[in-house]
Every structure is written in C-alpha cells, then in structure tokens.
Amino acid sequence: MLLINVVHAQTSINPDTVCLGSTEEYKIENPNPNSTYTWGIENGGGTIHTTSNSHTINVEWNNMEGVDELWVYETNKAGCNGEKAKLKVVRVVAPTAKFKEENLCYGDKLHVEFTGIPPFTVEYTLNGNKKIATGIKSTSYELSEEAGEYVLLKVSNSQCLGSLASGGITKAIVAKPLKKLKIIKSN
C-alpha cells in the first residue's frame, strides 16, 4: 500500500515536509473499494479530518516544528487487517523575506534576507513591473543594482508559501545615478 500526498505532485516523498499550520490531503494509491482504511498520527502533530471515503484524509498540521509518522492500515470485507503503511512527516517553519536596507545609492547592492530552508523563490516589483527570482540557495541574495523602487510581494521555498518578515523592510529605493559633475574655471 502506498501513501500519496496529493499536494506534492502525486508522489509520496518519505519524509514528506509540510509547513506549520498547513492542511494537506493524503490518500491511498489504488484503494480497494471493498475495504476500509484506518488512519493515525504518531506524536500528535496534526489532526485528521476524514472525507466521504476512508481512503482519503486531510491532515491539519499544528504550529510547532517537529516530526510525526502518519500511518494507515486496510481492513477487508472479512474483517482482516493489513500491514500499516507509514510516512514520516516533518513540520517546518515557513520562509520569510525582507530587504536588508531601505535606501541605497546607485551602485550599492540591494540584498534580500531570508529565513527558512532554501532554495527560495521571491516575487517582487521593480518600478511596478513584476519580477521573480528562483532557485536562491542562500539566506542572503543580491537582487539588483538597477535604480528604482523595489517592493517585495511574496516568498516561498520548496515546502511552503512564506510571508514577508514582520516588522521588516519590504520596500526599498535605489537612487538614480547622480549627474556627472564637471569642474570649470571661473573668470
């Protein structure tokens, strides 16, 4: 029996990684329509919500980091129980993003700082035009040297849609280059 987390591309990655507080759907691959399925969670890191059939459930994961084991077993028409299928589930904090600085001079490097597990994807605007940077492998990322107004929109990693850092800088201005000065002799 194979557990499938339908949120993660129809495959079971063991361990499965989920965001704190998320609700994920799990189901049995090729369920027997004449059987029932009994589900449980070791370590109590989530609440199971049943659906109209016993081969699919929703799990509301709690807001504390940790590791759980989701399990299920089949009971056939004769009342015989099958072997438990198990899936390790790791609950992780969603990523956050903020700008390191708010006002920069032309030529300075604008950095985005992240918390969480890379790789990150960040969506932002530059002078109102939407941009996306993907595959960011570090918790500090040089966004651009281009002049203009930058606004962070959202951040995610391979596990979670994150949030902008509470109290962090989400808008930054990179000043336009100054006009080149020329010195002339006064008469």
C-alpha positions, 0 to 999 in steps of 0.5 A: 500500500502506498501513501500519496500526498496529493499536494506534492505532485502525486508522489509520496516523498518519505519524509514528506515536509509540510509547513506549520499550520498547513492542511494537506490531503493524503490518500491511498494509491489504488484503494480497494473499494471493498475495504476500509482504511484506518488512519493515525498520527504518531506524536500528535502533530496534526489532526485528521479530518476524514472525507466521504471515503476512508481512503482519503484524509486531510491532515491539519498540521499544528504550529510547532516544528517537529516530526510525526509518522502518519500511518494507515492500515486496510481492513477487508470485507472479512474483517482482516487487517493489513500491514500499516503503511507509514510516512514520516512527516516533518513540520517546518517553519515557513520562509520569510523575506525582507530587504536588508536596507531601505535606501541605497545609492546607485551602485550599492547592492540591494540584498534580500534576507531570508529565513527558512530552508532554501532554495527560495523563490521571491516575487517582487516589483521593480518600478511596478513591473513584476519580477521573480527570482528562483532557485536562491540557495542562500539566506542572503541574495543580491537582487539588483543594482538597477535604480528604482523602487523595489517592493517585495510581494511574496516568498516561498521555498520548496515546502511552503508559501512564506510571508514577508518578515514582520516588522521588516523592510519590504520596500526599498529605493535605489537612487538614480545615478547622480549627474556627472559633475564637471569642474570649470574655471571661473573668470 
